[in-house]
Amino acid sequence: MELTSHFRRMARNNLWSNDRIYRGLLALQPGEFEAKRTSFFPSLKETLNHILEVDLFYLDMIEEGGEGRKVFDRFVAFDDAEALATAQAEFDRRLVACCDGLSAADLDRRVLSDRGEAGQIPERIGDLLAHLFIHQIHHRGQVHAMLSGTSVAPPQLDEFFLDYDLRFRGEEVERLGI
């Protein structure tokens, strides 16, 4: 498998995983989304807002949008789980489209990474994508664990890539168009 194909599959897995997480979140009882929990960020709300904010930052670099750290200045955290779910889904579709448009040469191309006081650091697009996906998986795992302490059971998130697993997720894959 070529690396561009891998990133395209990771973008689709990201869309699918976030869809599963947010379907669970939207079934939470009032107050559970913002309730204090034990994790790196102290609530589901704060963790999921952080994921989206960092997603936007990294995709801006990959797409050479020119906003850099201004992404953090203009980001307004969502108080509402449904609005955050919509914004994350829009981002996830944008990420899929971005990955679909990348060539193998693009993955080695360096773009500027705005690191504030540390300066503008050239990074490979492939490395930025890898970091974006690792960041997503890391914090989505925290969300998954936090859901264990709510009225909603955490969803299964590791059935996507294998042909064997498709029979369990066929409806979702079809609904999401991935």
Backbone torsions as a table, in degrees:
resi	resn	phi	psi	omega
1	MET	NA	131.6	176.5
2	GLU	-72.3	150.2	-176.6
3	LEU	-61.7	-35.4	177.5
4	THR	-62.0	-38.1	177.4
5	SER	-64.5	-39.2	178.4
6	HIS	-61.6	-47.0	179.9
7	PHE	-64.8	-35.4	177.0
8	ARG	-64.3	-40.1	177.8
9	ARG	-68.8	-37.5	177.7
10	MET	-64.9	-38.9	178.1
11	ALA	-63.6	-39.9	178.2
12	ARG	-69.4	-38.8	175.9
13	ASN	-63.0	-38.7	177.3
14	ASN	-60.6	-47.0	177.7
15	LEU	-59.5	-46.9	-178.5
16	TRP	-64.3	-46.9	-178.6
17	SER	-63.1	-44.4	178.8
18	ASN	-65.4	-37.8	176.5
19	ASP	-59.5	-43.6	179.3
20	ARG	-65.4	-43.8	179.1
21	ILE	-61.3	-48.6	-175.4
22	TYR	-70.5	-30.7	174.7
23	ARG	-62.4	-37.4	175.4
24	GLY	-68.0	-44.8	-179.2
25	LEU	-59.6	-37.6	-178.2
26	LEU	-70.9	-10.4	176.8
27	ALA	-97.8	1.4	-180.0
28	LEU	-63.8	154.1	174.3
29	GLN	-74.5	154.6	178.0
30	PRO	-52.5	134.9	178.2
31	GLY	91.2	-17.6	-176.8
32	GLU	-73.8	-31.8	-178.6
33	PHE	-62.4	-41.4	-176.6
34	GLU	-100.7	-0.7	-177.9
35	ALA	-61.9	143.7	178.6
36	LYS	-66.0	134.3	-179.3
37	ARG	-139.7	167.1	177.1
38	THR	-90.3	116.4	176.7
39	SER	-176.8	-176.0	179.0
40	PHE	-61.3	-46.8	170.1
41	PHE	-103.2	143.5	-167.7
42	PRO	-81.0	12.9	176.4
43	SER	-161.4	162.7	173.1
44	LEU	-59.5	-44.9	-179.1
45	LYS	-56.4	-50.1	-177.7
46	GLU	-68.0	-37.7	179.5
47	THR	-65.5	-46.5	-177.7
48	LEU	-69.9	-35.1	173.7
49	ASN	-63.9	-40.5	178.1
50	HIS	-61.2	-44.5	179.2
51	ILE	-56.0	-51.4	-177.5
52	LEU	-63.6	-42.9	-178.9
53	GLU	-59.9	-45.7	179.5
54	VAL	-70.2	-37.3	174.2
55	ASP	-54.2	-48.4	-178.7
56	LEU	-62.3	-39.3	178.7
57	PHE	-62.6	-49.5	-177.6
58	TYR	-69.4	-38.5	179.5
59	LEU	-68.6	-32.7	175.1
60	ASP	-59.6	-41.9	177.6
61	MET	-64.1	-47.5	-177.5
62	ILE	-61.3	-41.8	-179.1
63	GLU	-84.6	-1.7	-177.8
64	GLU	54.9	48.1	-179.0
65	GLY	-73.2	-21.3	175.5
66	GLY	84.9	1.5	-179.9
67	GLU	-81.7	-34.2	-179.7
68	GLY	54.6	-133.9	-176.3
69	ARG	-69.0	-11.4	175.0
70	LYS	-61.2	-23.0	176.1
71	VAL	-54.8	-41.7	-179.2
72	PHE	-69.1	-35.0	-179.7
73	ASP	-68.0	-35.9	-174.9
74	ARG	-94.0	-10.1	-178.7
75	PHE	-69.9	127.8	175.9
76	VAL	-111.8	117.9	-177.9
77	ALA	-61.9	143.7	179.1
78	PHE	-86.3	133.2	174.9
79	ASP	-91.6	-19.0	-173.4
80	ASP	-107.0	125.1	-178.0
81	ALA	-61.5	-37.9	-178.8
82	GLU	-66.4	-43.0	178.2
83	ALA	-65.5	-39.1	177.7
84	LEU	-66.2	-40.0	177.4
85	ALA	-60.4	-42.6	178.9
86	THR	-63.8	-45.9	179.9
87	ALA	-63.4	-40.0	179.3
88	GLN	-66.9	-41.7	178.8
89	ALA	-62.7	-40.3	177.0
90	GLU	-62.6	-43.5	177.2
91	PHE	-61.8	-46.3	-176.3
92	ASP	-60.3	-38.4	176.9
93	ARG	-67.1	-38.5	177.2
94	ARG	-63.4	-40.5	178.2
95	LEU	-64.8	-42.1	176.6
96	VAL	-58.7	-47.6	-179.8
97	ALA	-61.8	-41.2	178.4
98	CYS	-60.7	-49.7	-179.4
99	CYS	-63.5	-37.4	178.3
100	ASP	-63.5	-28.2	-177.9
101	GLY	-89.4	-3.4	-177.1
102	LEU	-85.8	140.7	173.4
103	SER	-99.0	169.8	176.8
104	ALA	-60.0	-37.9	178.9
105	ALA	-65.3	-35.4	178.8
106	ASP	-60.1	-35.5	-176.4
107	LEU	-63.3	-29.7	178.3
108	ASP	-90.2	-12.3	-179.1
109	ARG	-67.7	138.6	179.3
110	ARG	-94.9	137.7	175.2
111	VAL	-126.2	160.2	-178.7
112	LEU	-76.7	135.2	177.7
113	SER	-112.3	112.1	-177.1
114	ASP	-76.8	108.4	-178.7
115	ARG	-110.2	31.2	175.6
116	GLY	61.4	-124.8	-177.8
117	GLU	-63.2	-24.5	178.6
118	ALA	-75.4	-14.1	175.5
119	GLY	101.6	-169.5	179.3
120	GLN	-94.9	107.7	-175.1
121	ILE	-103.2	120.7	176.2
122	PRO	-67.9	130.2	178.4
123	GLU	-132.2	150.5	175.4
124	ARG	-73.5	140.2	178.1
125	ILE	-58.0	-41.4	179.0
126	GLY	-60.4	-38.1	178.2
127	ASP	-69.6	-39.5	177.6
128	LEU	-64.4	-40.3	177.2
129	LEU	-63.9	-44.9	179.6
130	ALA	-58.6	-43.4	179.1
131	HIS	-64.4	-43.5	179.4
132	LEU	-56.6	-45.9	-178.8
133	PHE	-68.5	-39.4	177.7
134	ILE	-63.9	-42.3	178.5
135	HIS	-60.0	-45.3	178.3
136	GLN	-58.7	-51.0	-176.3
137	ILE	-62.3	-43.0	-179.7
138	HIS	-57.3	-54.0	-176.0
139	HIS	-77.4	-29.7	176.0
140	ARG	-64.9	-33.0	174.6
141	GLY	-63.2	-37.2	176.5
142	GLN	-66.2	-41.5	177.0
143	VAL	-60.6	-43.8	179.6
144	HIS	-57.5	-45.5	179.0
145	ALA	-65.8	-41.2	-179.9
146	MET	-64.0	-34.2	178.7
147	LEU	-61.9	-24.9	178.6
148	SER	-59.8	-23.9	-180.0
149	GLY	-99.6	22.2	-179.9
150	THR	-121.3	-175.5	177.9
151	SER	-78.8	-4.8	-178.0
152	VAL	-113.9	127.6	177.0
153	ALA	-69.5	140.2	177.7
154	PRO	-63.2	139.1	-178.7
155	PRO	-77.9	155.4	172.2
156	GLN	-66.9	130.0	-177.7
157	LEU	-121.1	3.4	-175.6
158	ASP	-114.1	30.8	176.1
159	GLU	-123.2	89.6	-179.4
160	PHE	-146.7	-50.4	-169.5
161	PHE	-76.7	-34.4	-172.1
162	LEU	-83.4	143.3	177.9
163	ASP	-57.8	-37.0	178.6
164	TYR	-57.0	-40.4	-175.6
165	ASP	-75.1	-21.1	-175.4
166	LEU	-58.1	-33.6	-179.7
167	ARG	-62.6	-24.8	178.4
168	PHE	-85.0	-22.1	-172.2
169	ARG	-124.7	11.5	-176.0
170	GLY	-55.0	-43.2	-178.5
171	GLU	-63.9	-42.5	-179.2
172	GLU	-67.1	-44.4	179.8
173	VAL	-60.4	-42.1	178.8
174	GLU	-67.9	-45.3	-179.9
175	ARG	-60.4	-37.9	-179.2
176	LEU	-83.9	-11.1	179.6
177	GLY	71.3	32.4	-178.7
178	ILE	-116.5	NA	NA
